[in-house]
Amino acid sequence: MDSHDVTETWAWIGDWLCDRAPRSHASLRPGVSVERMAQAEQQLGFPLHTTLRGLWSLNDGVSDSEAGAFLSGLGLLPLDVALETRAFLADEDPEWGSLWVPFTADEVGEPWSGDFIDCGTGLTGHWCMDE
């Protein structure tokens, strides 16, 4: 999936949320700036996967875990929370992949579990603080 596909898909999701789950739609935060995305990549030491970059450029996560939990019960993490969570997981879990970045969580303010993307391959997986 390239950034164009992400934009189209996310527009469809946004429209669907607006019509059927307005509270979830209202929890979507504005997108991340190109400059902030570049800073994040510099901090990480590698480029974000194209789909994740496209997703965060449209919405910088959700502001409310309860209303924003429309991705199989998980909310889209804000970029800064994702970076903090990744740093914690990389320090605590010796099996944490060097190119893995979490992008969803059960609680966006205090993440305990969620999904990650391998920025090298685009494959996704699940993470949990106690695993």
DSSP file (Angstrom, degrees, kcal/mol; ACC not computed):
  #  RESIDUE AA STRUCTURE BP1 BP2  ACC     N-H-->O    O-->H-N    N-H-->O    O-->H-N    TCO  KAPPA ALPHA  PHI   PSI    X-CA   Y-CA   Z-CA
    1    1 A M              0   0    0      0, 0.0    50,-0.2     0, 0.0     2,-0.1   0.000 360.0 360.0 360.0 128.9    0.0    0.0    0.0
    2    2 A D     >  -     0   0    0     48,-0.1     4,-2.2    49,-0.1     3,-0.2  -0.449 360.0 -92.4 -99.7 178.6    1.5    3.4   -0.9
    3    3 A S  H  > S+     0   0    0      1,-0.2     4,-2.4     2,-0.2     5,-0.1   0.822 124.9  56.6 -64.1 -30.7    0.7    6.8    0.5
    4    4 A H  H  > S+     0   0    0      2,-0.2     4,-2.4     1,-0.2    -1,-0.2   0.927 108.0  47.7 -64.0 -44.1   -2.0    7.4   -2.1
    5    5 A D  H  > S+     0   0    0      1,-0.2     4,-2.8     2,-0.2     5,-0.2   0.900 111.2  51.5 -62.4 -40.8   -3.8    4.2   -1.1
    6    6 A V  H  X S+     0   0    0     -4,-2.2     4,-3.2     2,-0.2     5,-0.3   0.929 109.5  50.2 -61.1 -45.1   -3.5    5.3    2.5
    7    7 A T  H  X S+     0   0    0     -4,-2.4     4,-2.0     2,-0.2    -2,-0.2   0.926 113.8  44.3 -60.4 -46.5   -5.0    8.7    1.7
    8    8 A E  H  X S+     0   0    0     -4,-2.4     4,-1.9     2,-0.2    -2,-0.2   0.929 116.9  45.3 -64.0 -45.8   -8.0    7.2   -0.1
    9    9 A T  H  X S+     0   0    0     -4,-2.8     4,-2.4     1,-0.2    -2,-0.2   0.924 113.7  48.6 -65.0 -44.8   -8.6    4.5    2.5
   10   10 A W  H  X S+     0   0    0     -4,-3.2     4,-3.0    -5,-0.2    -1,-0.2   0.850 108.4  54.6 -67.1 -33.0   -8.3    6.9    5.4
   11   11 A A  H  X S+     0   0    0     -4,-2.0     4,-2.4    -5,-0.3    -1,-0.2   0.908 109.3  48.4 -63.7 -41.2  -10.7    9.4    3.6
   12   12 A W  H  X S+     0   0    0     -4,-1.9     4,-2.5     2,-0.2    -2,-0.2   0.931 112.8  47.7 -63.2 -45.4  -13.2    6.5    3.4
   13   13 A I  H  X S+     0   0    0     -4,-2.4     4,-3.0     1,-0.2     5,-0.2   0.924 111.6  50.9 -61.3 -45.3  -12.7    5.7    7.1
   14   14 A G  H  X S+     0   0    0     -4,-3.0     4,-2.5     2,-0.2    -1,-0.2   0.911 111.5  47.0 -59.2 -44.0  -13.1    9.3    8.0
   15   15 A D  H  X S+     0   0    0     -4,-2.4     4,-2.1     2,-0.2    -1,-0.2   0.918 112.9  49.4 -63.3 -43.5  -16.3    9.7    6.1
   16   16 A W  H  X S+     0   0    0     -4,-2.5     4,-2.8     1,-0.2     5,-0.4   0.931 112.8  47.1 -61.5 -46.3  -17.7    6.5    7.6
   17   17 A L  H  X S+     0   0    0     -4,-3.0     4,-2.7     1,-0.2     8,-0.4   0.906 109.2  54.4 -62.1 -42.1  -16.8    7.7   11.1
   18   18 A C  H  < S+     0   0    0     -4,-2.5    -1,-0.2    -5,-0.2    -2,-0.2   0.900 116.9  37.5 -58.6 -41.8  -18.3   11.1   10.5
   19   19 A D  H  < S+     0   0    0     -4,-2.1    -2,-0.2    -5,-0.1    -1,-0.2   0.883 133.7  20.7 -77.0 -40.8  -21.6    9.5    9.5
   20   20 A R  H  < S+     0   0    0     -4,-2.8    -3,-0.2    -5,-0.2    -2,-0.2   0.635 134.3  26.2-110.7 -18.4  -21.7    6.6   11.9
   21   21 A A    >X  +     0   0    0     -4,-2.7     4,-2.3    -5,-0.4     3,-0.6  -0.474  60.7 167.7-145.5  68.2  -19.4    7.4   14.8
   22   22 A P  H 3> S+     0   0    0      0, 0.0     4,-2.4     0, 0.0     5,-0.1   0.805  78.3  56.5 -59.0 -31.5  -19.2   11.2   15.1
   23   23 A R  H 3> S+     0   0    0      2,-0.2     4,-0.9     1,-0.2    44,-0.1   0.907 109.0  46.6 -66.8 -39.7  -17.5   11.0   18.5
   24   24 A S  H X4 S+     0   0    0     -3,-0.6     3,-0.5     2,-0.2     4,-0.5   0.909 112.0  51.1 -65.2 -42.3  -14.7    8.8   17.1
   25   25 A H  H >< S+     0   0    0     -4,-2.3     3,-1.3    -8,-0.4    -2,-0.2   0.905 107.5  53.1 -61.5 -41.4  -14.4   11.1   14.1
   26   26 A A  H 3< S+     0   0    0     -4,-2.4    -1,-0.2     1,-0.3    -2,-0.2   0.728  99.9  63.6 -67.1 -21.5  -14.1   14.1   16.5
   27   27 A S  T << S+     0   0    0     -4,-0.9    36,-2.6    -3,-0.5    -1,-0.3   0.632  77.1 108.0 -78.9 -12.2  -11.3   12.3   18.4
   28   28 A L  E <   -A   62   0A   0     -3,-1.3    34,-0.2    -4,-0.5     3,-0.1  -0.485  63.8-143.3 -68.5 129.3   -9.0   12.4   15.3
   29   29 A R  E     -     0   0A   0     32,-2.6    31,-0.5    -2,-0.2    32,-0.1  -0.559  27.7 -89.0 -89.4 156.9   -6.2   14.9   15.7
   30   30 A P  E     -A   59   0A   0      0, 0.0    30,-1.4     0, 0.0    29,-0.2  -0.208  57.4 -86.7 -59.6 157.2   -4.8   17.0   12.9
   31   31 A G        -     0   0    0     27,-0.6     2,-0.3    28,-0.3    26,-0.3  -0.112  41.6-100.3 -66.0 162.4   -2.0   15.5   10.8
   32   32 A V        -     0   0    0     24,-3.0    -1,-0.1    21,-0.2     2,-0.0  -0.616  40.3-113.8 -81.8 140.4    1.7   15.7   11.6
   33   33 A S     >  -     0   0    0     -2,-0.3     4,-2.3     1,-0.1     5,-0.2  -0.323  20.4-116.2 -71.5 157.8    3.7   18.3    9.7
   34   34 A V  H  > S+     0   0    0      1,-0.2     4,-2.2     2,-0.2     5,-0.2   0.884 117.4  53.4 -58.7 -40.0    6.4   17.3    7.2
   35   35 A E  H  > S+     0   0    0      1,-0.2     4,-2.1     2,-0.2    -1,-0.2   0.918 109.1  46.7 -63.8 -44.3    9.0   19.0    9.4
   36   36 A R  H  > S+     0   0    0      2,-0.2     4,-2.2     1,-0.2    -1,-0.2   0.870 110.6  53.3 -67.2 -36.2    7.9   17.0   12.5
   37   37 A M  H  X S+     0   0    0     -4,-2.3     4,-2.3     2,-0.2    -1,-0.2   0.914 108.7  49.6 -63.3 -42.7    7.9   13.8   10.5
   38   38 A A  H  X S+     0   0    0     -4,-2.2     4,-2.2     1,-0.2    -2,-0.2   0.887 109.7  51.6 -63.7 -39.2   11.5   14.4    9.4
   39   39 A Q  H  X S+     0   0    0     -4,-2.1     4,-2.5     2,-0.2    -1,-0.2   0.905 109.0  50.8 -62.9 -41.2   12.5   15.1   13.0
   40   40 A A  H  X S+     0   0    0     -4,-2.2     4,-2.6     2,-0.2    -2,-0.2   0.918 110.0  49.1 -63.0 -43.6   10.9   11.8   14.1
   41   41 A E  H  X>S+     0   0    0     -4,-2.3     4,-2.4     2,-0.2     5,-1.0   0.883 110.9  50.4 -64.8 -37.5   12.8   10.0   11.4
   42   42 A Q  H  <5S+     0   0    0     -4,-2.2    -2,-0.2     2,-0.2    -1,-0.2   0.919 111.2  48.9 -64.4 -43.1   16.0   11.6   12.4
   43   43 A Q  H  <5S+     0   0    0     -4,-2.5    -2,-0.2     1,-0.2    -1,-0.2   0.898 115.0  44.8 -61.9 -41.8   15.4   10.6   16.1
   44   44 A L  H  <5S-     0   0    0     -4,-2.6    -2,-0.2     2,-0.2    -1,-0.2   0.842 102.7-132.5 -71.8 -34.1   14.6    7.1   15.0
   45   45 A G  T  <5S+     0   0    0     -4,-2.4    -3,-0.2     1,-0.2    -4,-0.1   0.595  79.2  63.7  87.3  12.3   17.6    6.8   12.7
   46   46 A F  S   <S-     0   0    0     -5,-1.0    -1,-0.2    53,-0.0    -2,-0.2  -0.976  90.2 -91.9-158.0 158.4   15.5    5.3    9.9
   47   47 A P        -     0   0    0      0, 0.0     2,-0.1     0, 0.0     3,-0.1  -0.482  41.0-114.0 -75.7 145.1   12.6    6.4    7.6
   48   48 A L        -     0   0    0     -2,-0.2    70,-0.0   -11,-0.1     2,-0.0  -0.425  43.6 -91.0 -68.3 151.5    9.1    5.6    8.6
   49   49 A H     >  -     0   0    0      1,-0.1     4,-2.8    -2,-0.1     3,-0.3  -0.386  37.7-115.9 -62.4 144.9    7.3    3.2    6.4
   50   50 A T  H  > S+     0   0    0      1,-0.2     4,-2.6     2,-0.2     5,-0.2   0.857 114.0  50.6 -52.6 -42.6    5.4    5.0    3.6
   51   51 A T  H  > S+     0   0    0      2,-0.2     4,-2.5   -50,-0.2    -1,-0.2   0.899 112.2  46.2 -67.3 -39.0    2.0    3.9    4.9
   52   52 A L  H  > S+     0   0    0     -3,-0.3     4,-2.8     2,-0.2     5,-0.2   0.905 112.2  50.9 -69.3 -40.5    2.7    5.0    8.4
   53   53 A R  H  X S+     0   0    0     -4,-2.8     4,-1.8     2,-0.2    -2,-0.2   0.931 112.7  47.1 -59.4 -45.9    4.1    8.3    7.2
   54   54 A G  H  X S+     0   0    0     -4,-2.6     4,-0.9    -5,-0.2    -2,-0.2   0.899 112.3  49.8 -62.8 -42.0    0.9    8.8    5.1
   55   55 A L  H >X S+     0   0    0     -4,-2.5     4,-2.4     1,-0.2     3,-0.8   0.941 112.8  45.0 -63.9 -48.5   -1.4    7.9    8.0
   56   56 A W  H 3< S+     0   0    0     -4,-2.8   -24,-3.0     1,-0.2    -1,-0.2   0.778 105.8  61.5 -69.4 -25.1    0.3   10.3   10.4
   57   57 A S  H 3< S+     0   0    0     -4,-1.8    -1,-0.2   -26,-0.3   -26,-0.2   0.795 112.2  39.4 -69.4 -24.4    0.3   13.0    7.8
   58   58 A L  H << S+     0   0    0     -4,-0.9   -27,-0.6    -3,-0.8     2,-0.4   0.868 133.9   7.8 -88.1 -43.4   -3.5   12.8    7.8
   59   59 A N  E  <  -A   30   0A   0     -4,-2.4     2,-1.8   -29,-0.2    -1,-0.3  -0.965  57.5-146.8-146.2 124.6   -4.1   12.3   11.5
   60   60 A D  E     -     0   0A   0    -30,-1.4    -4,-0.1   -31,-0.5    20,-0.1  -0.473  66.2 -81.5 -85.6  64.4   -1.7   12.4   14.4
   61   61 A G  E     -     0   0A   0     -2,-1.8   -32,-2.6    16,-0.2     2,-0.3  -0.212  64.8 -59.5  73.0-163.1   -3.5    9.8   16.3
   62   62 A V  E     -A   28   0A   0     14,-1.9   -34,-0.2   -34,-0.2     3,-0.1  -0.854  25.6-144.2-120.5 156.5   -6.6   10.2   18.4
   63   63 A S  S    S+     0   0    0    -36,-2.6     2,-0.4    -2,-0.3   -35,-0.1   0.577  88.0  45.9 -94.3 -11.3   -7.2   12.4   21.5
   64   64 A D     >  -     0   0    0    -37,-0.2     4,-2.9     1,-0.1    -1,-0.2  -0.958  62.2-157.5-140.3 115.6   -9.5   10.0   23.3
   65   65 A S  T  4 S+     0   0    0     -2,-0.4     4,-0.5     2,-0.2    -1,-0.1   0.883  95.4  48.6 -59.6 -40.6   -8.9    6.3   23.7
   66   66 A E  T >4 S+     0   0    0      1,-0.2     3,-0.8     2,-0.2    -1,-0.2   0.968 120.8  33.1 -67.5 -53.0  -12.5    5.4   24.3
   67   67 A A  T 34 S+     0   0    0      1,-0.2    -2,-0.2   -44,-0.1    -1,-0.2   0.820 120.0  53.2 -71.9 -30.6  -13.9    7.3   21.3
   68   68 A G  T 3< S+     0   0    0     -4,-2.9     2,-1.9     1,-0.2     8,-0.5   0.409  76.4 103.4 -87.6   3.4  -10.9    6.7   19.2
   69   69 A A    <   +     0   0    0     -3,-0.8     4,-0.4    -4,-0.5     6,-0.2  -0.380  38.9 119.4 -85.2  61.6  -10.8    2.9   19.6
   70   70 A F        +     0   0    0     -2,-1.9     2,-1.0     4,-0.3    -1,-0.2   0.392  48.1  85.3-105.5   1.2  -12.3    2.1   16.2
   71   71 A L  B >  S-B   74   0B   0      3,-2.1     3,-1.2    -3,-0.4    -1,-0.1  -0.698 130.7 -51.7-102.5  79.3   -9.3    0.1   14.9
   72   72 A S  T 3  S-     0   0    0     -2,-1.0    -2,-0.1     1,-0.3    -1,-0.1   0.872 113.6 -46.5  54.4  41.0  -10.3   -3.3   16.3
   73   73 A G  T 3  S+     0   0    0     -4,-0.4     2,-0.3     1,-0.3    -1,-0.3   0.509 121.4 106.7  83.5   5.0  -10.7   -1.7   19.7
   74   74 A L  B <   -B   71   0B   0     -3,-1.2    -3,-2.1    -6,-0.1     2,-0.3  -0.828  61.0-134.3-115.0 154.6   -7.4    0.1   19.5
   75   75 A G  E     -C  105   0C   0     30,-3.0    30,-2.0    -2,-0.3     2,-0.4  -0.810  27.6-104.7-106.2 149.7   -6.7    3.8   18.9
   76   76 A L  E     -C  104   0C   0     -8,-0.5   -14,-1.9    -2,-0.3    28,-0.3  -0.580  41.7-126.0 -70.2 125.5   -4.2    5.4   16.5
   77   77 A L        -     0   0    0     26,-2.5   -16,-0.2    -2,-0.4     2,-0.1  -0.486  17.1-115.9 -74.3 139.8   -1.2    6.6   18.6
   78   78 A P     >  -     0   0    0      0, 0.0     4,-2.5     0, 0.0     3,-0.2  -0.471  33.7-111.1 -64.4 149.6   -0.1   10.2   18.3
   79   79 A L  H  > S+     0   0    0      1,-0.2     4,-2.4     2,-0.2     5,-0.2   0.898 116.1  50.0 -52.7 -48.6    3.5   10.3   16.8
   80   80 A D  H  > S+     0   0    0      1,-0.2     4,-2.2     2,-0.2    -1,-0.2   0.883 111.6  48.0 -63.2 -38.3    5.1   11.5   20.0
   81   81 A V  H  > S+     0   0    0     -3,-0.2     4,-2.7     2,-0.2    -1,-0.2   0.894 110.5  52.7 -67.2 -39.5    3.4    8.8   22.1
   82   82 A A  H  X S+     0   0    0     -4,-2.5     4,-2.6     2,-0.2    -2,-0.2   0.908 109.8  48.3 -62.1 -41.9    4.5    6.2   19.5
   83   83 A L  H  X S+     0   0    0     -4,-2.4     4,-2.3     2,-0.2    -2,-0.2   0.913 113.2  47.0 -66.0 -42.4    8.1    7.4   19.7
   84   84 A E  H  X S+     0   0    0     -4,-2.2     4,-2.1     2,-0.2    -2,-0.2   0.915 114.0  47.8 -64.1 -42.6    8.1    7.3   23.6
   85   85 A T  H  X S+     0   0    0     -4,-2.7     4,-2.8     2,-0.2    -2,-0.2   0.904 111.2  50.9 -65.3 -41.9    6.4    3.9   23.6
   86   86 A R  H  X S+     0   0    0     -4,-2.6     4,-2.9    -5,-0.2     5,-0.2   0.923 109.1  50.9 -61.1 -44.6    9.0    2.6   21.0
   87   87 A A  H  X S+     0   0    0     -4,-2.3     4,-1.7     2,-0.2    -1,-0.2   0.911 112.5  47.0 -60.4 -42.7   11.9    3.8   23.1
   88   88 A F  H  X S+     0   0    0     -4,-2.1     4,-2.3     2,-0.2     5,-0.2   0.951 114.3  45.9 -63.5 -49.6   10.5    2.1   26.2
   89   89 A L  H  X S+     0   0    0     -4,-2.8     4,-2.7     1,-0.2     7,-0.3   0.882 110.9  52.9 -62.6 -39.4    9.8   -1.2   24.4
   90   90 A A  H  < S+     0   0    0     -4,-2.9    -1,-0.2    -5,-0.2    -2,-0.2   0.860 113.6  44.1 -64.8 -35.3   13.3   -1.1   22.7
   91   91 A D  H  < S+     0   0    0     -4,-1.7    -2,-0.2    -5,-0.2    -1,-0.2   0.861 122.3  36.5 -74.3 -37.1   14.9   -0.7   26.1
   92   92 A E  H  < S+     0   0    0     -4,-2.3    -2,-0.2     1,-0.2    -3,-0.2   0.745 110.8  58.0 -91.4 -26.3   12.8   -3.3   27.9
   93   93 A D    ><  -     0   0    0     -4,-2.7     3,-2.0    -5,-0.2    -1,-0.2  -0.900  57.9-164.8-116.1 108.0   12.4   -6.0   25.3
   94   94 A P  T 3  S+     0   0    0      0, 0.0    -1,-0.1     0, 0.0    -4,-0.1   0.690  92.8  55.4 -63.8 -16.3   15.5   -7.6   23.9
   95   95 A E  T 3  S+     0   0    0      2,-0.1     2,-0.2     3,-0.0    -5,-0.1   0.421  75.9 123.3 -95.3   1.4   13.4   -9.1   21.0
   96   96 A W    <   -     0   0    0     -3,-2.0     2,-0.0    -7,-0.3   -10,-0.0  -0.477  69.0-115.5 -65.6 127.0   12.0   -5.7   19.9
   97   97 A G    >   -     0   0    0     -2,-0.2     3,-1.4     1,-0.1    -1,-0.1  -0.321  12.0-127.9 -66.8 143.9   12.9   -5.2   16.3
   98   98 A S  T 3  S+     0   0    0      1,-0.3    -1,-0.1    -3,-0.1    -2,-0.1   0.729 109.1  39.5 -66.2 -22.3   15.2   -2.4   15.4
   99   99 A L  T 3  S+     0   0    0      2,-0.0    20,-3.0   -51,-0.0     2,-0.3   0.189  88.3 120.5-111.7  15.5   12.8   -1.0   12.8
  100  100 A W  E <   -D  118   0D   0     -3,-1.4    18,-0.2    18,-0.2   -10,-0.1  -0.638  36.3-178.1 -85.3 136.7    9.5   -1.6   14.7
  101  101 A V  E     -D  117   0D   0     16,-2.1    16,-2.2    -2,-0.3     2,-0.1  -0.984  23.3-132.0-133.8 121.7    7.3    1.4   15.5
  102  102 A P  E     +D  116   0D   0      0, 0.0    14,-0.3     0, 0.0   -16,-0.1  -0.461  29.0 169.4 -69.1 144.2    4.1    1.0   17.4
  103  103 A F        +     0   0    0     12,-2.7   -26,-2.5     1,-0.3     2,-0.3   0.513  58.6  40.6-134.7 -12.2    1.1    2.8   15.8
  104  104 A T  E     +C   76   0C   0     11,-1.5    11,-0.5   -28,-0.3     2,-0.3  -0.939  60.8 176.6-131.1 160.3   -2.0    1.7   17.7
  105  105 A A  E     -C   75   0C   0    -30,-2.0   -30,-3.0    -2,-0.3     9,-0.3  -0.991  41.2-121.1-156.8 160.4   -2.7    1.1   21.4
  106  106 A D  S    S+     0   0    0      7,-2.2     2,-0.4    -2,-0.3     8,-0.1   0.840 111.2  23.2 -70.0 -34.7   -5.4    0.2   23.9
  107  107 A E        -     0   0    0      6,-0.3    -1,-0.3     1,-0.1     6,-0.1  -0.975  68.1-160.6-133.1 116.9   -4.9    3.5   25.7
  108  108 A V  S    S+     0   0    0     -2,-0.4    -1,-0.1    -3,-0.2    -2,-0.1   0.762  94.0  47.4 -73.3 -21.8   -3.3    6.3   23.8
  109  109 A G  S    S+     0   0    0      1,-0.2    -1,-0.2   -32,-0.1   -45,-0.0   0.857 132.8  14.1 -83.3 -37.3   -2.3    8.2   27.0
  110  110 A E  S    S-     0   0    0    -25,-0.0    -1,-0.2    -5,-0.0    -2,-0.2  -0.675  86.3-155.4-137.6  78.8   -0.7    5.1   28.7
  111  111 A P        +     0   0    0      0, 0.0     3,-0.1     0, 0.0    -3,-0.1  -0.264  25.3 164.9 -62.7 138.1   -0.3    2.4   26.1
  112  112 A W        -     0   0    0      1,-0.5    17,-3.0    15,-0.1     2,-0.3   0.608  68.1  -3.0-120.6 -32.1   -0.2   -1.2   27.3
  113  113 A S  E    S+ E   0 128D   0     15,-0.2    -7,-2.2    16,-0.1    -1,-0.5  -0.979  71.9 118.7-155.9 162.1   -0.7   -3.1   24.1
  114  114 A G  E     - E   0 127D   0     13,-2.3    13,-2.7    -2,-0.3     2,-0.3  -0.959  54.0 -52.2 172.1-154.2   -1.3   -2.5   20.4
  115  115 A D  E     - E   0 126D   0    -11,-0.5   -12,-2.7    -2,-0.3   -11,-1.5  -0.834  37.7-165.9-115.9 152.9    0.1   -3.0   16.9
  116  116 A F  E     -DE 102 125D   0      9,-2.6     9,-1.9    -2,-0.3     2,-0.4  -0.899  10.9-141.0-130.0 162.5    3.4   -2.1   15.4
  117  117 A I  E     -DE 101 124D   0    -16,-2.2   -16,-2.1    -2,-0.3     2,-0.8  -0.981  16.5-131.1-122.3 139.5    4.8   -1.9   11.9
  118  118 A D  E  >  -D  100   0D   0      5,-3.1     4,-3.5    -2,-0.4     3,-0.4  -0.814  18.3-154.7 -84.3 111.4    8.2   -3.0   10.7
  119  119 A C  T  4 S+     0   0    0    -20,-3.0   -69,-0.2    -2,-0.8    -1,-0.1   0.626  89.6  53.8 -68.6 -12.1    9.4    0.0    8.8
  120  120 A G  T  4 S+     0   0    0    -21,-0.1    -1,-0.2     3,-0.1   -20,-0.1   0.840 126.1  16.5 -85.7 -37.2   11.7   -2.1    6.7
  121  121 A T  T  4 S-     0   0    0     -3,-0.4    -2,-0.2     2,-0.2     3,-0.1   0.673  91.1-126.1-110.2 -23.1    9.2   -4.6    5.5
  122  122 A G     <  +     0   0    0     -4,-3.5    -3,-0.1     1,-0.3     2,-0.1   0.413  62.2 140.1  85.5  -1.7    5.8   -3.1    6.1
  123  123 A L        -     0   0    0     -5,-0.3    -5,-3.1    -6,-0.1    -1,-0.3  -0.457  40.2-146.0 -74.1 148.7    4.7   -6.2    8.0
  124  124 A T  E     +E  117   0D   0     -7,-0.2     2,-0.3    -2,-0.1    -7,-0.2  -0.778  21.1 167.6-115.0 159.9    2.6   -5.6   11.2
  125  125 A G  E     -E  116   0D   0     -9,-1.9    -9,-2.6    -2,-0.3     2,-0.4  -0.908  33.4 -95.9-155.0-179.2    2.4   -7.4   14.5
  126  126 A H  E     -E  115   0D   0     -2,-0.3     2,-0.3   -11,-0.2   -11,-0.3  -0.849  30.0-166.9-109.7 143.3    1.1   -7.0   18.0
  127  127 A W  E     -E  114   0D   0    -13,-2.7   -13,-2.3    -2,-0.4     2,-0.3  -0.919   5.2-177.4-125.6 155.5    3.0   -5.8   21.0
  128  128 A C  E >   -E  113   0D   0     -2,-0.3     3,-1.6   -15,-0.2   -15,-0.2  -0.973  31.2-130.2-151.7 138.4    2.2   -6.0   24.7
  129  129 A M  T 3  S+     0   0    0    -17,-3.0   -16,-0.1    -2,-0.3    -1,-0.1   0.790 108.5  47.6 -61.1 -29.4    4.0   -4.6   27.7
  130  130 A D  T 3         0   0    0    -18,-0.3    -1,-0.3     1,-0.2   -17,-0.1   0.399 360.0 360.0 -96.3   5.5    3.9   -7.9   29.6
  131  131 A E    <         0   0    0     -3,-1.6    -1,-0.2   -38,-0.0    -2,-0.2   0.412 360.0 360.0-102.1 360.0    5.0  -10.1   26.7
